[in-house]
Amino acid sequence: MQIGAHALVFTGIFDENGLKKAISKTQAAGFDLIEIPLMNPASFDGMLAASLLKEYDLSVTASLGLSDSTDLTNSNPAIVAAGEAMLADCLRILHTMGGTRLCGVIYSAMKKYVEPITAEGRKCSAAALHRLSALAADLGIHLSLEVVNRYETNLMNTAREALRFLDEIDSPNISVHLDTYHMNIEESDMFSPVLDVADRLGYVHIGESHRGYLGSGTVDFSSFFRALARIKYDGPIVFESFSSAVVNAELSRSLGIWRNLWDDSDDLAAHANTFIRSQLRAVETIVLH
């Protein structure tokens, strides 16, 4: 199991200086891996990132959320094709960096929809992801679909809905990505959804109810980590938190960051690393006794 941090904890700019800052600070905070968002793959330097990751001895995963112009659930074939092409570019970049997992809202636009998902929209997204999963497998990459709340997609908001959509995609190279921040909004508890997903869980985001310091909100982390232990989960566990003190204005608006709960990335990250490892250790202690 690898414990990681999302790069947006440290920077919202991914030029050479931004990449070095995020990667070096992730390593300094004691994490095993960094999750790098590939929101602008055309301008991202995968070779530079690969070099820095090797220098700081960090593993890497990548994530993104699609937009209106790349929405795989759109009825316009050109928009679906644009989304598929963008995700293919992200897979190639991740391969260059040496990563093996692409995750996030890679099945629809990450936004508040004003209508329910259509059968056609589900079919378009599932078909595109089925094709992409084959390319990913050729590159040694696994895909995980992040379950997010009702204000960020209309396709799936709970673990059980994610399982149904995975059945529609019909690919062994795609799994569920659970995020405690979103689960705290949509699920009835933090234990049973993990058991429902079981061996189809491929990625985990750890975030507090207000996306601030872990343990200072309402998320029942104890139950969540006990559930991970119950299913013997051994995949990545990545801390995610956002502040407009770090990310740019456009992303702040997209994520609804209207108030900042932190402004010290280093302190936040060190605390998160200790918190996650302590939760894992607590569960191990319970099992031993």
C-alpha positions in Angstrom: 0.0 0.0 0.0 1.3 3.5 -0.9 0.2 6.7 0.8 0.2 9.8 -1.3 -0.8 13.4 -1.7 -2.5 15.3 -4.4 -0.2 17.8 -6.1 -2.8 20.6 -5.7 -2.0 20.6 -2.0 1.2 22.3 -2.9 0.7 24.1 -6.3 -1.8 25.0 -9.0 0.9 25.6 -11.6 2.7 22.7 -13.3 5.6 24.3 -15.1 9.1 23.3 -14.1 9.1 25.2 -10.8 5.6 24.0 -9.9 6.4 20.4 -10.6 9.6 20.5 -8.6 7.8 22.2 -5.7 5.0 19.7 -5.6 7.2 16.6 -5.9 9.9 17.8 -3.5 7.3 18.8 -0.9 5.4 15.6 -1.2 8.6 13.7 -0.5 9.5 15.9 2.4 6.1 15.3 4.0 6.8 11.6 4.1 4.5 10.4 1.3 5.2 7.5 -1.0 3.6 8.9 -4.1 2.2 12.0 -5.7 -1.1 12.3 -7.7 -0.6 14.8 -10.5 -3.7 16.4 -12.2 -3.5 16.4 -16.0 -6.0 19.1 -16.7 -3.9 20.6 -19.5 -2.1 17.6 -21.0 -1.1 19.5 -24.1 1.2 21.8 -22.0 2.4 19.1 -19.6 6.0 18.0 -19.7 6.0 14.3 -18.9 9.7 13.8 -19.4 10.5 16.6 -16.9 8.1 15.1 -14.4 9.6 11.6 -14.9 13.1 13.0 -14.2 11.9 14.8 -11.0 10.1 11.8 -9.7 13.2 9.7 -10.1 15.3 12.4 -8.4 12.9 12.4 -5.4 12.2 8.7 -5.4 8.4 9.1 -5.6 5.8 7.0 -7.4 3.1 8.8 -9.4 -0.5 8.5 -10.3 -2.5 11.0 -12.5 -6.1 12.3 -12.4 -8.4 14.8 -14.1 -12.0 15.8 -14.5 -13.5 16.3 -18.0 -15.1 19.5 -19.1 -18.1 20.4 -21.4 -15.9 20.2 -24.4 -14.6 16.7 -23.5 -17.7 15.2 -21.9 -18.0 11.5 -22.7 -21.7 11.5 -21.9 -22.5 14.2 -24.6 -24.8 13.3 -27.5 -22.4 15.0 -29.9 -19.9 12.4 -31.3 -17.3 15.1 -31.8 -17.3 16.1 -28.1 -17.0 12.4 -27.1 -14.1 11.9 -29.5 -12.4 15.0 -28.1 -12.7 13.5 -24.6 -11.4 10.2 -25.7 -8.5 11.8 -27.4 -7.6 13.8 -24.4 -7.7 10.8 -22.1 -5.5 8.9 -24.5 -3.0 11.7 -24.3 -3.2 11.5 -20.5 -2.5 7.8 -20.6 0.6 8.4 -22.8 1.9 11.1 -20.4 1.3 8.9 -17.4 3.2 6.1 -19.1 6.1 8.5 -19.7 6.1 9.4 -16.1 6.2 5.7 -15.1 2.8 5.7 -13.5 0.2 2.9 -13.7 -3.1 4.4 -12.5 -5.3 7.1 -14.0 -8.3 8.2 -12.0 -10.8 10.9 -11.4 -14.0 12.1 -13.1 -12.9 10.6 -16.5 -16.4 9.5 -17.6 -18.4 12.8 -17.7 -17.8 16.6 -17.2 -17.1 17.5 -13.7 -19.9 20.0 -13.1 -23.4 20.4 -11.8 -25.8 19.0 -14.4 -29.4 20.3 -14.6 -30.9 17.1 -16.0 -30.6 13.4 -15.2 -28.1 11.3 -17.2 -29.7 9.8 -20.3 -29.4 6.2 -21.5 -27.6 7.5 -24.6 -25.1 9.4 -22.4 -24.3 6.3 -20.3 -23.9 4.3 -23.4 -21.5 6.8 -25.1 -19.4 7.1 -21.9 -19.3 3.3 -21.4 -18.3 2.6 -25.0 -15.5 5.2 -24.9 -14.1 3.9 -21.6 -14.2 0.4 -22.9 -12.0 1.4 -25.8 -9.7 3.5 -23.6 -9.3 0.6 -21.2 -7.7 -1.4 -24.0 -5.2 1.3 -24.7 -4.5 1.7 -21.0 -3.9 -2.1 -20.6 -1.4 -2.0 -23.5 0.5 0.8 -21.6 0.3 -1.1 -18.3 -2.1 1.4 -16.8 -5.3 0.8 -14.8 -8.3 3.2 -14.8 -10.3 4.1 -11.7 -13.6 6.0 -11.9 -14.1 8.5 -9.1 -17.5 8.5 -7.4 -18.4 12.2 -6.8 -21.3 14.0 -5.3 -24.5 15.2 -7.1 -23.0 18.6 -7.7 -20.1 17.3 -9.8 -21.7 14.6 -12.0 -25.1 13.1 -12.8 -23.8 9.7 -13.8 -22.9 8.0 -10.5 -22.9 9.4 -6.9 -22.7 6.2 -4.8 -20.6 3.1 -4.7 -23.4 0.9 -5.9 -24.1 3.2 -8.8 -20.5 2.9 -9.8 -20.6 -0.9 -9.7 -23.6 -0.8 -12.1 -21.7 1.5 -14.5 -18.6 -0.8 -14.4 -20.8 -3.6 -15.5 -22.0 -1.5 -18.4 -18.4 -0.8 -19.4 -17.4 -4.5 -19.2 -13.7 -4.2 -18.8 -11.4 -5.9 -16.2 -9.0 -2.9 -16.4 -11.4 -0.4 -14.8 -12.2 -0.1 -11.0 -14.0 2.1 -8.6 -12.3 5.2 -7.0 -13.9 6.1 -3.6 -13.4 9.6 -2.0 -14.3 10.1 1.7 -15.3 13.8 1.0 -17.9 12.7 -1.5 -19.0 9.6 0.4 -19.7 11.8 3.4 -22.3 13.7 1.3 -23.9 10.8 -0.6 -23.5 7.6 1.3 -25.5 6.4 4.4 -22.3 5.4 6.2 -18.6 5.0 5.5 -18.3 1.3 6.1 -20.9 -0.6 3.9 -20.0 1.1 0.6 -16.4 -0.1 0.8 -17.6 -3.7 1.5 -20.1 -3.4 -1.5 -17.2 -2.5 -3.8 -14.8 -5.0 -2.3 -12.2 -6.2 -4.8 -13.4 -3.7 -7.4 -12.0 -0.8 -5.3 -8.9 0.4 -7.1 -8.2 3.9 -5.7 -8.9 5.9 -2.6 -9.0 9.7 -1.9 -8.9 10.8 1.8 -10.6 14.2 2.3 -12.3 15.8 5.2 -16.0 17.0 5.1 -14.8 20.6 4.5 -11.6 19.6 2.7 -9.5 21.0 5.5 -7.3 19.3 8.1 -8.1 15.6 8.5 -9.9 14.9 11.8 -11.3 18.4 12.1 -14.6 17.7 10.3 -17.4 15.1 10.3 -16.0 12.2 8.3 -16.1 8.9 10.1 -12.6 7.8 9.2 -12.4 5.1 11.8 -15.2 3.1 10.1 -13.8 3.8 6.6 -10.3 2.5 7.5 -11.8 -0.6 9.3 -13.7 -1.3 6.0 -10.5 -1.0 4.0 -8.9 -3.5 6.3 -11.9 -5.9 6.1 -11.6 -6.1 2.3 -7.8 -6.2 2.5 -7.4 -3.2 0.3 -3.8 -2.7 -0.8 -4.1 0.1 -3.4 -3.1 3.8 -3.3 -4.5 6.0 -0.5 -4.1 9.7 -1.5 -4.8 12.8 0.6 -6.7 15.5 -1.2 -7.4 19.1 0.0 -7.8 22.4 -1.8 -7.2 26.1 -0.9 -7.4 29.1 -3.1 -4.1 30.1 -1.4 -2.6 27.5 -3.7 -4.8 26.6 -6.7 -5.7 29.2 -9.3 -8.9 31.2 -9.5 -10.5 29.2 -12.3 -10.0 25.9 -10.4 -11.1 27.5 -7.2 -14.4 28.5 -8.8 -14.9 25.0 -10.3 -14.3 23.3 -7.0 -16.4 25.9 -5.0 -13.5 27.0 -2.8 -15.2 30.0 -1.3 -13.3 29.9 2.1 -9.9 28.7 2.9 -9.4 26.3 5.8 -5.6 26.3 5.5 -2.8 28.3 4.0 0.3 26.2 5.1 0.7 23.3 2.7 3.7 21.8 4.5 1.9 21.6 7.9 -1.3 20.3 6.3 0.5 17.6 4.3 2.7 16.5 7.3 -0.5 16.2 9.4 -2.3 14.3 6.8 0.5 11.8 6.3 0.6 11.1 10.1 -3.2 11.0 10.3 -3.6 8.4 7.6 -0.7 6.2 8.8 -2.1 6.4 12.3 -5.5 5.3 11.2 -4.0 2.3 9.3 -1.9 1.4 12.4 -4.9 1.6 14.7 -6.8 -0.9 12.5 -3.8 -3.2 12.5 -3.6 -3.0 16.3 -7.3 -4.0 16.6 -6.7 -7.0 14.3 -3.7 -8.1 16.3 -5.8 -8.1 19.5 
